[in-house]
Amino acid sequence: MAATGNKPSIKIIKRNWDLYLLILPVVIYYAVFEYLPMYGVQIAFKDFIAVNGIWGSPWVGLKHFERFFQGYYFERLLLNTLLLSVYYLLISFPLSVLLALLMNELRLAAFKKAVQLVTYAPHFISTVVLVGMLSIFLAPKSGLVNQVIAWSGGTPIDFLAEAGWFKSLYVFSGVWQNTGWNSIIFIAALAGIDPQQHESAMLDGASKLQRIWHINIPALLPTMAILFILQCGQIMAVGFEKVFLMQNNANISASDVISTYVYRSGVLGAQYSFSAAVGLFNSVINLILLFGVNRISKKLTQTSLW
């Protein structure tokens, strides 16, 4: 006899109450800190006046969006944001996969643990410490890098003050810090490969490179597709902290991104409605990219988020 109403759902909840209780803190976190704040997004379409509150502030439609699109800095902000994100993605993503493939081939347990420790440890260094390390090592006079350049007969370079060096410093310092950590999920995927596949390939005379190409990489493709989709959905979300700490008046032409512009206009300039509009634009572009890349991946690889 078929059950009616919500009885089956209630029975399932009662039977698995411990699992629902376990996930409850996560649901509460996202409800309080991610969904409730969306109420304030409407100030992007208003001239927000603090004394009048959100509801009491007058509607202005797309005024702030138009101001941003027609602004002097729009092209520079958009270009810098995209270049930094795409540059980092194109370098970091393949290196994470390559590191996972290489570590999967290590057979000496002690050496493998040492490599993992060395590659994972930088992830736990704070952004402030990382930028401080860059400042020390790249200092024009006392920095180790410039001392090596001087000893080699070259001219010392003020790396952090030159706009042309900013993107490479940002990207490769991030690669050093996060590549080992990002490779963990690929290593886990490789651990799930049936060893009998490699044994059969070895009996057929396949070399190690052939086994990596025909067994390991195909096994990684679904994981790679999902992670690539997720990272493409964050292309416009360049981390504020690191860019802001590395930014100065000399390199601002290359380091000024949307997140730092929102900070200057919203926090320092108290232009709350304008900064909310810029932030909303950023989020909408990320959402469009996420849906677009997910659709392309589904057609090409049959792997997608939904």
C-alpha positions, 0 to 999 in steps of 0.5 A: 500500500503506497504511503501518502503525504509526507509520511515517507520523508518523515520516516526517512528523517527519523531513521537517519536522524543522526545524519541530518543532525550531523549536517545541520551546522553546515546548513545553518552556516550557509543559511546565516552567512550566505543566504540571509545576506542576499537580502542586502543585495538590493542596495545595488539598485538603490542610493543607500542612505544609512539613516533611512535603512535599506527599505527607506533608500530610493530605487535608482535601477541600473544607475550604479552598473552603468557608472561602473561600465562607463567608468575609466577603470572598468577595462583595466579592472576586468582585464587584470582580474581575468588575466590573473585568474586565467594565468593562475588556472593554466599554470596551477591546474596542470601542475597539480595533476602532474604532481599527483601522477609523479607522487603516485609512481613513488614506491619508497614510502619514506621518500613519498612522505617526505615529498608530500610534507614538503609540497603540502606545508606551504599551504598552511603559510598565511597570506601575510607571511607569504607576501612578507617572504616575497618582500624579503627575498625580492628586496632590491638591495638585501633580497637573496634574489637580487644579490644573486643577480648582482653576483652574476653581473646583472642589475638588481630589479625592484620586482614588487614595484614593477607592474610587469612582474606582478602577475608572474609573482602572484601566480607562481607564489600561489603555485608554490603555496597551493599545488601540493595541497590541490594535488591531494584529490587527484592522488585520492582518485589515483588510489581508487584505480584497480591494480589489476589494470596495471598488472594486465598492462604490464603483462601486455608489455606496456611501459610506465608512461603508456600505463600513465597515459592509458590508465591513470589519466583516463581515471583522472578525467572525471575528477579533473572535469569537475574541479576545472568547472568549479575553478572556472566558476571562480575566475572573477573571484581573485583573492583580495588579501594577497593582491591587496598586500602586494599592491602599491602605487608603482604596480597598481596598473597591473594589480588593480582588480575588481575586489580591490576596487570594491574595497576602495570604493565601498569601505574607504569611499563609503559608496556602498551602493556602487560597491555592491553593484560592482560585487554583484556584477562580479558574482553574476559573471562567475555564475554565467561562467559556471553554467557555461563551462558545466554545459560544455563539459557535459557535452564534451566529456559527459561529466558535469556538476548537474 
